[in-house]
Amino acid sequence: MEKNLDKKKMPRQLEGTVVSDKMDKSIVVEVERIKAHPVYKKRYYVSLKVKAHDLNNKAKVGNVVLIEQCRPLSKDKHYRLKKILAK
């Protein structure tokens, strides 16, 4: 069976708020999403903090950014800053 090499998976993209920019070329982004309890159906927020690569140190604390999954850049960094959505 021949594999189709033309199809590539779209990298996972997340939208979140920058909570730290103290590292050089790195930012910490907090991504919030709403989840529903399986039995009681109450909705609640779940947050996830991920480190992202910011090559030019453009993003500042409080900015809303779009990050994209990439190859591992370090032990913790698996995302890359794609663009700043709001300042």
N, C-alpha and C positions, 0 to 999 in steps of 0.2 A: 504494500500500500504506500502510495507516494504522499508525502506531507506537503501541504501548501505553505510555502515560505513567504508568500506575499502578505498573509494576514499577521498582524502584530497586535498584541493586547494593548489596550489603552492603559496608560499608567494611572494608578489611583490618585485622585485629586481631592484635597481637603481644604476647607475654608475655616479660618480661625483668627484669633486675636494674638498678637505678639505680647508675651508677658515678660520676656527678658531679651536684651540685646547686648549683654555685657561681654560675651565671648567674641573673639575675632573671627569674622566670617561665619558666624553661627547665630541662630535665633532659637528661642523656645516659643512654640505656638500652642495655644490651648484651643482645642476643637471641642465644641459642645454639640450634643445631639439629644433629641428627645426619644425616650424609650417608654414602652407601655408594659406594665406588670402583666404577666401571663394570666393570672387568675382574676385579679381585682380591676384590671384595665386602667388603673391610675397612671397618668403620665408623669415622668420625672426626668430631670436632666442628668446626663452622664457626660463627664468631661475627660479628655485625654490630652496629655501634654507630650508633644513630640519635638525633637530637635531637627532643624532644617538648615541647609547650607545657603548662606547669603553672601555671595562672592564679593559684592561691592559695599557691604555694610549699609544698605539703603533703608532697610526696615527699622522702625523705632517702636518703642513700647506704646501700645494702644492702637497701632495700625491693624486694619483688617487685611489679611493676606490670603493668597491662593498658593498652596504648596502642592508639589507633585512628587510621587514616589519614584525613586531611582535606585541605582545600585548602592550598596553600603559604602558610604564615604568615610566612616569611622565606626567605632564600637556602637554608638548610639544614633548617628545620623543616617537616616534612610530616605530623607526627603530633600527636595531642592525648592527654593523660592521661585515661583513662576511669575507672579506679579502682585503689586500692592493695589488692593481694591479701594481702600478708604484710609485717609490719614487722620 
